[in-house]
Amino acid sequence: MNDQAGTAIRTLDCCLDQNAEVNYLRAVCYARQGDKTNCLKNLKASIDDNYDYKKKAAVDTEFKEYWDDEEFKLIIKLW
């Protein structure tokens, strides 16, 4: 993304296949921009599509700002 999260988001928005990977990458972009609402929205969409992203997000330092956030914890809670 080379410090161009906004450009990356616009590129991801143009992907024809809006799958779990695209949503996860978009969540990372929003996390880098400090946009909690869109970050968590896309992270949840990613996890809804592919449960494995729960485990990844739980340790991904891209989301370290949100590790103590209750909403983030609910999204990545491992059952």
Gaussian input, Z-matrix of N, CA and C with variables (Angstrom, degrees):
# hf/3-21g

backbone

0 1
 N
 C     1     B1
 C     2     B2     1     A1
 N     3     B3     2     A2     1     D1
 C     4     B4     3     A3     2     D2
 C     5     B5     4     A4     3     D3
 N     6     B6     5     A5     4     D4
 C     7     B7     6     A6     5     D5
 C     8     B8     7     A7     6     D6
 N     9     B9     8     A8     7     D7
 C    10    B10     9     A9     8     D8
 C    11    B11    10    A10     9     D9
 N    12    B12    11    A11    10    D10
 C    13    B13    12    A12    11    D11
 C    14    B14    13    A13    12    D12
 N    15    B15    14    A14    13    D13
 C    16    B16    15    A15    14    D14
 C    17    B17    16    A16    15    D15
 N    18    B18    17    A17    16    D16
 C    19    B19    18    A18    17    D17
 C    20    B20    19    A19    18    D18
 N    21    B21    20    A20    19    D19
 C    22    B22    21    A21    20    D20
 C    23    B23    22    A22    21    D21
 N    24    B24    23    A23    22    D22
 C    25    B25    24    A24    23    D23
 C    26    B26    25    A25    24    D24
 N    27    B27    26    A26    25    D25
 C    28    B28    27    A27    26    D26
 C    29    B29    28    A28    27    D27
 N    30    B30    29    A29    28    D28
 C    31    B31    30    A30    29    D29
 C    32    B32    31    A31    30    D30
 N    33    B33    32    A32    31    D31
 C    34    B34    33    A33    32    D32
 C    35    B35    34    A34    33    D33
 N    36    B36    35    A35    34    D34
 C    37    B37    36    A36    35    D35
 C    38    B38    37    A37    36    D36
 N    39    B39    38    A38    37    D37
 C    40    B40    39    A39    38    D38
 C    41    B41    40    A40    39    D39
 N    42    B42    41    A41    40    D40
 C    43    B43    42    A42    41    D41
 C    44    B44    43    A43    42    D42
 N    45    B45    44    A44    43    D43
 C    46    B46    45    A45    44    D44
 C    47    B47    46    A46    45    D45
 N    48    B48    47    A47    46    D46
 C    49    B49    48    A48    47    D47
 C    50    B50    49    A49    48    D48
 N    51    B51    50    A50    49    D49
 C    52    B52    51    A51    50    D50
 C    53    B53    52    A52    51    D51
 N    54    B54    53    A53    52    D52
 C    55    B55    54    A54    53    D53
 C    56    B56    55    A55    54    D54
 N    57    B57    56    A56    55    D55
 C    58    B58    57    A57    56    D56
 C    59    B59    58    A58    57    D57
 N    60    B60    59    A59    58    D58
 C    61    B61    60    A60    59    D59
 C    62    B62    61    A61    60    D60
 N    63    B63    62    A62    61    D61
 C    64    B64    63    A63    62    D62
 C    65    B65    64    A64    63    D63
 N    66    B66    65    A65    64    D64
 C    67    B67    66    A66    65    D65
 C    68    B68    67    A67    66    D66
 N    69    B69    68    A68    67    D67
 C    70    B70    69    A69    68    D68
 C    71    B71    70    A70    69    D69
 N    72    B72    71    A71    70    D70
 C    73    B73    72    A72    71    D71
 C    74    B74    73    A73    72    D72
 N    75    B75    74    A74    73    D73
 C    76    B76    75    A75    74    D74
 C    77    B77    76    A76    75    D75
 N    78    B78    77    A77    76    D76
 C    79    B79    78    A78    77    D77
 C    80    B80    79    A79    78    D78
 N    81    B81    80    A80    79    D79
 C    82    B82    81    A81    80    D80
 C    83    B83    82    A82    81    D81
 N    84    B84    83    A83    82    D82
 C    85    B85    84    A84    83    D83
 C    86    B86    85    A85    84    D84
 N    87    B87    86    A86    85    D85
 C    88    B88    87    A87    86    D86
 C    89    B89    88    A88    87    D87
 N    90    B90    89    A89    88    D88
 C    91    B91    90    A90    89    D89
 C    92    B92    91    A91    90    D90
 N    93    B93    92    A92    91    D91
 C    94    B94    93    A93    92    D92
 C    95    B95    94    A94    93    D93
 N    96    B96    95    A95    94    D94
 C    97    B97    96    A96    95    D95
 C    98    B98    97    A97    96    D96
 N    99    B99    98    A98    97    D97
 C   100   B100    99    A99    98    D98
 C   101   B101   100   A100    99    D99
 N   102   B102   101   A101   100   D100
 C   103   B103   102   A102   101   D101
 C   104   B104   103   A103   102   D102
 N   105   B105   104   A104   103   D103
 C   106   B106   105   A105   104   D104
 C   107   B107   106   A106   105   D105
 N   108   B108   107   A107   106   D106
 C   109   B109   108   A108   107   D107
 C   110   B110   109   A109   108   D108
 N   111   B111   110   A110   109   D109
 C   112   B112   111   A111   110   D110
 C   113   B113   112   A112   111   D111
 N   114   B114   113   A113   112   D112
 C   115   B115   114   A114   113   D113
 C   116   B116   115   A115   114   D114
 N   117   B117   116   A116   115   D115
 C   118   B118   117   A117   116   D116
 C   119   B119   118   A118   117   D117
 N   120   B120   119   A119   118   D118
 C   121   B121   120   A120   119   D119
 C   122   B122   121   A121   120   D120
 N   123   B123   122   A122   121   D121
 C   124   B124   123   A123   122   D122
 C   125   B125   124   A124   123   D123
 N   126   B126   125   A125   124   D124
 C   127   B127   126   A126   125   D125
 C   128   B128   127   A127   126   D126
 N   129   B129   128   A128   127   D127
 C   130   B130   129   A129   128   D128
 C   131   B131   130   A130   129   D129
 N   132   B132   131   A131   130   D130
 C   133   B133   132   A132   131   D131
 C   134   B134   133   A133   132   D132
 N   135   B135   134   A134   133   D133
 C   136   B136   135   A135   134   D134
 C   137   B137   136   A136   135   D135
 N   138   B138   137   A137   136   D136
 C   139   B139   138   A138   137   D137
 C   140   B140   139   A139   138   D138
 N   141   B141   140   A140   139   D139
 C   142   B142   141   A141   140   D140
 C   143   B143   142   A142   141   D141
 N   144   B144   143   A143   142   D142
 C   145   B145   144   A144   143   D143
 C   146   B146   145   A145   144   D144
 N   147   B147   146   A146   145   D145
 C   148   B148   147   A147   146   D146
 C   149   B149   148   A148   147   D147
 N   150   B150   149   A149   148   D148
 C   151   B151   150   A150   149   D149
 C   152   B152   151   A151   150   D150
 N   153   B153   152   A152   151   D151
 C   154   B154   153   A153   152   D152
 C   155   B155   154   A154   153   D153
 N   156   B156   155   A155   154   D154
 C   157   B157   156   A156   155   D155
 C   158   B158   157   A157   156   D156
 N   159   B159   158   A158   157   D157
 C   160   B160   159   A159   158   D158
 C   161   B161   160   A160   159   D159
 N   162   B162   161   A161   160   D160
 C   163   B163   162   A162   161   D161
 C   164   B164   163   A163   162   D162
 N   165   B165   164   A164   163   D163
 C   166   B166   165   A165   164   D164
 C   167   B167   166   A166   165   D165
 N   168   B168   167   A167   166   D166
 C   169   B169   168   A168   167   D167
 C   170   B170   169   A169   168   D168
 N   171   B171   170   A170   169   D169
 C   172   B172   171   A171   170   D170
 C   173   B173   172   A172   171   D171
 N   174   B174   173   A173   172   D172
 C   175   B175   174   A174   173   D173
 C   176   B176   175   A175   174   D174
 N   177   B177   176   A176   175   D175
 C   178   B178   177   A177   176   D176
 C   179   B179   178   A178   177   D177
 N   180   B180   179   A179   178   D178
 C   181   B181   180   A180   179   D179
 C   182   B182   181   A181   180   D180
 N   183   B183   182   A182   181   D181
 C   184   B184   183   A183   182   D182
 C   185   B185   184   A184   183   D183
 N   186   B186   185   A185   184   D184
 C   187   B187   186   A186   185   D185
 C   188   B188   187   A187   186   D186
 N   189   B189   188   A188   187   D187
 C   190   B190   189   A189   188   D188
 C   191   B191   190   A190   189   D189
 N   192   B192   191   A191   190   D190
 C   193   B193   192   A192   191   D191
 C   194   B194   193   A193   192   D192
 N   195   B195   194   A194   193   D193
 C   196   B196   195   A195   194   D194
 C   197   B197   196   A196   195   D195
 N   198   B198   197   A197   196   D196
 C   199   B199   198   A198   197   D197
 C   200   B200   199   A199   198   D198
 N   201   B201   200   A200   199   D199
 C   202   B202   201   A201   200   D200
 C   203   B203   202   A202   201   D201
 N   204   B204   203   A203   202   D202
 C   205   B205   204   A204   203   D203
 C   206   B206   205   A205   204   D204
 N   207   B207   206   A206   205   D205
 C   208   B208   207   A207   206   D206
 C   209   B209   208   A208   207   D207
 N   210   B210   209   A209   208   D208
 C   211   B211   210   A210   209   D209
 C   212   B212   211   A211   210   D210
 N   213   B213   212   A212   211   D211
 C   214   B214   213   A213   212   D212
 C   215   B215   214   A214   213   D213
 N   216   B216   215   A215   214   D214
 C   217   B217   216   A216   215   D215
 C   218   B218   217   A217   216   D216
 N   219   B219   218   A218   217   D217
 C   220   B220   219   A219   218   D218
 C   221   B221   220   A220   219   D219
 N   222   B222   221   A221   220   D220
 C   223   B223   222   A222   221   D221
 C   224   B224   223   A223   222   D222
 N   225   B225   224   A224   223   D223
 C   226   B226   225   A225   224   D224
 C   227   B227   226   A226   225   D225
 N   228   B228   227   A227   226   D226
 C   229   B229   228   A228   227   D227
 C   230   B230   229   A229   228   D228
 N   231   B231   230   A230   229   D229
 C   232   B232   231   A231   230   D230
 C   233   B233   232   A232   231   D231
 N   234   B234   233   A233   232   D232
 C   235   B235   234   A234   233   D233
 C   236   B236   235   A235   234   D234

   B1=1.4479
   B2=1.5287
   B3=1.3032
   B4=1.4643
   B5=1.5222
   B6=1.3275
   B7=1.4668
   B8=1.5240
   B9=1.3145
   B10=1.4554
   B11=1.5251
   B12=1.3167
   B13=1.4642
   B14=1.5234
   B15=1.3176
   B16=1.4700
   B17=1.5183
   B18=1.3145
   B19=1.4654
   B20=1.5233
   B21=1.3280
   B22=1.4589
   B23=1.5307
   B24=1.3198
   B25=1.4725
   B26=1.5276
   B27=1.3207
   B28=1.4693
   B29=1.5311
   B30=1.3156
   B31=1.4590
   B32=1.5172
   B33=1.3276
   B34=1.4634
   B35=1.5284
   B36=1.3207
   B37=1.4642
   B38=1.5271
   B39=1.3134
   B40=1.4649
   B41=1.5293
   B42=1.3146
   B43=1.4636
   B44=1.5244
   B45=1.3013
   B46=1.4583
   B47=1.5156
   B48=1.3208
   B49=1.4550
   B50=1.5226
   B51=1.3147
   B52=1.4629
   B53=1.5291
   B54=1.3209
   B55=1.4535
   B56=1.5283
   B57=1.3181
   B58=1.4607
   B59=1.5296
   B60=1.3030
   B61=1.4628
   B62=1.5284
   B63=1.3101
   B64=1.4651
   B65=1.5231
   B66=1.3094
   B67=1.4666
   B68=1.5247
   B69=1.3201
   B70=1.4614
   B71=1.5279
   B72=1.3215
   B73=1.4639
   B74=1.5275
   B75=1.3245
   B76=1.4553
   B77=1.5346
   B78=1.3281
   B79=1.4649
   B80=1.5265
   B81=1.3242
   B82=1.4687
   B83=1.5240
   B84=1.3155
   B85=1.4752
   B86=1.5220
   B87=1.3178
   B88=1.4596
   B89=1.5284
   B90=1.3355
   B91=1.4651
   B92=1.5272
   B93=1.3090
   B94=1.4635
   B95=1.5266
   B96=1.3276
   B97=1.4625
   B98=1.5337
   B99=1.3165
   B100=1.4628
   B101=1.5131
   B102=1.3331
   B103=1.4625
   B104=1.5279
   B105=1.3170
   B106=1.4627
   B107=1.5238
   B108=1.3231
   B109=1.4671
   B110=1.5236
   B111=1.3232
   B112=1.4648
   B113=1.5216
   B114=1.3143
   B115=1.4598
   B116=1.5236
   B117=1.3153
   B118=1.4576
   B119=1.5261
   B120=1.3186
   B121=1.4662
   B122=1.5315
   B123=1.3303
   B124=1.4644
   B125=1.5176
   B126=1.3231
   B127=1.4596
   B128=1.5262
   B129=1.3250
   B130=1.4647
   B131=1.5313
   B132=1.3250
   B133=1.4686
   B134=1.5242
   B135=1.3156
   B136=1.4553
   B137=1.5245
   B138=1.3147
   B139=1.4653
   B140=1.5261
   B141=1.3222
   B142=1.4682
   B143=1.5219
   B144=1.3280
   B145=1.4640
   B146=1.5308
   B147=1.3404
   B148=1.4635
   B149=1.5274
   B150=1.3135
   B151=1.4622
   B152=1.5373
   B153=1.3313
   B154=1.4665
   B155=1.5276
   B156=1.3155
   B157=1.4625
   B158=1.5290
   B159=1.3223
   B160=1.4667
   B161=1.5124
   B162=1.3323
   B163=1.4607
   B164=1.5209
   B165=1.3103
   B166=1.4601
   B167=1.5340
   B168=1.3245
   B169=1.4705
   B170=1.5197
   B171=1.3267
   B172=1.4663
   B173=1.5226
   B174=1.3352
   B175=1.4700
   B176=1.5264
   B177=1.3064
   B178=1.4693
   B179=1.5311
   B180=1.3196
   B181=1.4668
   B182=1.5238
   B183=1.2988
   B184=1.4638
   B185=1.5264
   B186=1.3328
   B187=1.4622
   B188=1.5236
   B189=1.3239
   B190=1.4687
   B191=1.5256
   B192=1.3143
   B193=1.4678
   B194=1.5224
   B195=1.3266
   B196=1.4610
   B197=1.5283
   B198=1.3183
   B199=1.4652
   B200=1.5248
   B201=1.3252
   B202=1.4699
   B203=1.5291
   B204=1.3003
   B205=1.4549
   B206=1.5381
   B207=1.3218
   B208=1.4708
   B209=1.5250
   B210=1.3175
   B211=1.4776
   B212=1.5314
   B213=1.3286
   B214=1.4690
   B215=1.5267
   B216=1.3297
   B217=1.4608
   B218=1.5264
   B219=1.3222
   B220=1.4570
   B221=1.5315
   B222=1.3104
   B223=1.4562
   B224=1.5303
   B225=1.3336
   B226=1.4628
   B227=1.5188
   B228=1.3161
   B229=1.4605
   B230=1.5271
   B231=1.3303
   B232=1.4676
   B233=1.5205
   B234=1.3127
   B235=1.4732
   B236=1.4934
   A1=110.89
   A2=116.42
   A3=121.10
   A4=114.23
   A5=117.17
   A6=122.19
   A7=113.33
   A8=116.88
   A9=120.92
   A10=109.00
   A11=115.05
   A12=120.88
   A13=111.71
   A14=117.93
   A15=120.78
   A16=111.87
   A17=116.35
   A18=120.82
   A19=110.01
   A20=116.67
   A21=120.52
   A22=110.46
   A23=117.18
   A24=120.78
   A25=110.29
   A26=116.74
   A27=119.58
   A28=111.02
   A29=117.43
   A30=120.90
   A31=110.68
   A32=116.87
   A33=120.82
   A34=111.12
   A35=117.21
   A36=120.78
   A37=111.91
   A38=116.89
   A39=121.54
   A40=113.27
   A41=117.26
   A42=120.29
   A43=109.90
   A44=115.61
   A45=119.84
   A46=111.43
   A47=117.36
   A48=121.78
   A49=109.13
   A50=116.86
   A51=122.61
   A52=108.46
   A53=116.28
   A54=121.65
   A55=111.62
   A56=116.27
   A57=122.14
   A58=111.80
   A59=117.26
   A60=120.66
   A61=111.42
   A62=116.81
   A63=121.31
   A64=109.74
   A65=117.34
   A66=120.41
   A67=111.70
   A68=117.20
   A69=120.73
   A70=110.00
   A71=116.39
   A72=119.77
   A73=111.53
   A74=116.55
   A75=120.33
   A76=110.14
   A77=117.13
   A78=121.22
   A79=110.77
   A80=116.77
   A81=120.93
   A82=109.93
   A83=116.96
   A84=120.93
   A85=111.04
   A86=116.09
   A87=119.52
   A88=111.46
   A89=116.79
   A90=119.90
   A91=109.86
   A92=116.98
   A93=121.07
   A94=111.77
   A95=116.41
   A96=120.69
   A97=112.07
   A98=116.84
   A99=120.70
   A100=113.57
   A101=117.36
   A102=122.96
   A103=109.06
   A104=116.15
   A105=122.09
   A106=112.51
   A107=117.23
   A108=121.08
   A109=111.44
   A110=117.29
   A111=120.33
   A112=112.17
   A113=116.84
   A114=120.43
   A115=110.13
   A116=116.22
   A117=120.12
   A118=112.51
   A119=116.98
   A120=120.77
   A121=110.61
   A122=116.13
   A123=120.05
   A124=112.27
   A125=116.92
   A126=119.86
   A127=109.86
   A128=117.04
   A129=120.92
   A130=110.89
   A131=117.33
   A132=120.72
   A133=110.75
   A134=116.07
   A135=120.99
   A136=110.83
   A137=115.73
   A138=120.83
   A139=110.86
   A140=117.47
   A141=120.56
   A142=110.80
   A143=116.47
   A144=121.98
   A145=112.21
   A146=116.40
   A147=120.50
   A148=108.99
   A149=115.90
   A150=122.84
   A151=113.06
   A152=117.84
   A153=121.50
   A154=112.96
   A155=117.09
   A156=119.35
   A157=112.04
   A158=118.89
   A159=121.23
   A160=110.01
   A161=115.69
   A162=121.18
   A163=110.80
   A164=116.47
   A165=120.67
   A166=110.82
   A167=116.27
   A168=120.62
   A169=111.71
   A170=116.91
   A171=121.04
   A172=112.49
   A173=116.98
   A174=120.64
   A175=113.38
   A176=116.88
   A177=121.37
   A178=109.78
   A179=117.02
   A180=121.02
   A181=112.58
   A182=118.01
   A183=120.51
   A184=110.20
   A185=116.02
   A186=121.05
   A187=113.13
   A188=117.78
   A189=120.59
   A190=112.47
   A191=117.44
   A192=121.18
   A193=111.64
   A194=116.33
   A195=121.75
   A196=113.61
   A197=118.96
   A198=121.59
   A199=112.95
   A200=117.89
   A201=120.74
   A202=112.77
   A203=117.83
   A204=123.30
   A205=109.77
   A206=116.58
   A207=121.12
   A208=112.68
   A209=117.01
   A210=119.85
   A211=110.43
   A212=116.75
   A213=121.16
   A214=109.71
   A215=116.30
   A216=120.21
   A217=111.83
   A218=116.57
   A219=120.09
   A220=111.77
   A221=116.45
   A222=120.96
   A223=111.58
   A224=116.63
   A225=119.27
   A226=114.05
   A227=116.60
   A228=119.61
   A229=109.46
   A230=114.27
   A231=119.81
   A232=108.65
   A233=116.57
   A234=121.10
   A235=110.28
   D1=-21.67
   D2=173.68
   D3=47.44
   D4=48.47
   D5=178.09
   D6=60.47
   D7=25.22
   D8=178.20
   D9=-127.22
   D10=59.21
   D11=-176.24
   D12=-60.50
   D13=-37.48
   D14=179.66
   D15=-61.42
   D16=-43.39
   D17=178.05
   D18=-65.68
   D19=-40.30
   D20=179.16
   D21=-63.35
   D22=-40.75
   D23=178.66
   D24=-61.48
   D25=-45.69
   D26=179.39
   D27=-62.04
   D28=-37.92
   D29=177.48
   D30=-65.93
   D31=-44.51
   D32=179.05
   D33=-64.13
   D34=-34.83
   D35=177.82
   D36=-63.09
   D37=-23.89
   D38=-178.05
   D39=-87.79
   D40=-8.02
   D41=179.98
   D42=-63.82
   D43=133.32
   D44=179.47
   D45=-69.50
   D46=-36.40
   D47=-179.50
   D48=-99.08
   D49=96.76
   D50=179.95
   D51=-83.41
   D52=76.63
   D53=-175.40
   D54=-99.22
   D55=-173.56
   D56=-177.12
   D57=-60.32
   D58=-40.69
   D59=-178.99
   D60=-64.23
   D61=-43.78
   D62=178.91
   D63=-62.74
   D64=-44.65
   D65=179.04
   D66=-64.45
   D67=-37.67
   D68=179.00
   D69=-65.24
   D70=-46.55
   D71=178.89
   D72=-62.46
   D73=-37.99
   D74=177.05
   D75=-64.84
   D76=-38.96
   D77=176.59
   D78=-61.18
   D79=-41.29
   D80=177.07
   D81=-61.38
   D82=-44.43
   D83=179.19
   D84=-59.03
   D85=-47.16
   D86=179.90
   D87=-65.38
   D88=-35.74
   D89=176.27
   D90=-61.41
   D91=-41.86
   D92=178.92
   D93=-64.27
   D94=-29.15
   D95=178.33
   D96=-86.04
   D97=-8.22
   D98=-178.23
   D99=78.40
   D100=20.52
   D101=-179.66
   D102=-94.88
   D103=87.31
   D104=-175.17
   D105=-60.02
   D106=-45.67
   D107=-176.13
   D108=-57.22
   D109=-53.12
   D110=-178.69
   D111=-71.76
   D112=-32.15
   D113=176.51
   D114=-59.62
   D115=-53.59
   D116=-177.07
   D117=-68.79
   D118=-33.61
   D119=176.79
   D120=-61.20
   D121=-46.19
   D122=-179.87
   D123=-72.96
   D124=-34.22
   D125=177.01
   D126=-64.05
   D127=-43.93
   D128=178.08
   D129=-61.99
   D130=-42.29
   D131=178.37
   D132=-62.20
   D133=-39.31
   D134=178.81
   D135=-63.35
   D136=-46.91
   D137=-178.54
   D138=-68.28
   D139=-36.83
   D140=177.02
   D141=-60.20
   D142=-32.19
   D143=-178.64
   D144=-85.65
   D145=-30.80
   D146=-177.85
   D147=-150.09
   D148=105.75
   D149=-175.36
   D150=-55.99
   D151=-28.73
   D152=-177.64
   D153=-59.80
   D154=-23.17
   D155=-179.92
   D156=-70.50
   D157=-15.26
   D158=174.07
   D159=-61.84
   D160=-49.19
   D161=-178.78
   D162=-63.91
   D163=-40.81
   D164=-178.89
   D165=-65.72
   D166=-46.80
   D167=-177.72
   D168=-64.38
   D169=-32.26
   D170=-177.12
   D171=-62.25
   D172=-25.25
   D173=-178.09
   D174=-119.68
   D175=-1.76
   D176=-177.98
   D177=-73.04
   D178=118.69
   D179=-177.79
   D180=-66.29
   D181=-12.50
   D182=175.00
   D183=-61.77
   D184=-26.30
   D185=-177.48
   D186=-105.72
   D187=13.23
   D188=-175.27
   D189=-58.65
   D190=-28.45
   D191=177.57
   D192=-63.49
   D193=-24.11
   D194=-175.59
   D195=-105.97
   D196=-1.64
   D197=-176.01
   D198=-55.03
   D199=-33.05
   D200=179.81
   D201=-94.09
   D202=-0.01
   D203=-178.92
   D204=-77.21
   D205=129.82
   D206=-177.20
   D207=-61.39
   D208=-40.13
   D209=-179.96
   D210=-64.95
   D211=-42.79
   D212=177.07
   D213=-60.21
   D214=-45.38
   D215=-179.45
   D216=-59.77
   D217=-39.67
   D218=178.06
   D219=-64.54
   D220=-39.17
   D221=-178.75
   D222=-66.88
   D223=-41.63
   D224=-174.82
   D225=-97.87
   D226=5.03
   D227=-178.85
   D228=-54.69
   D229=124.69
   D230=-178.98
   D231=-91.71
   D232=124.20
   D233=-176.73
   D234=-84.64

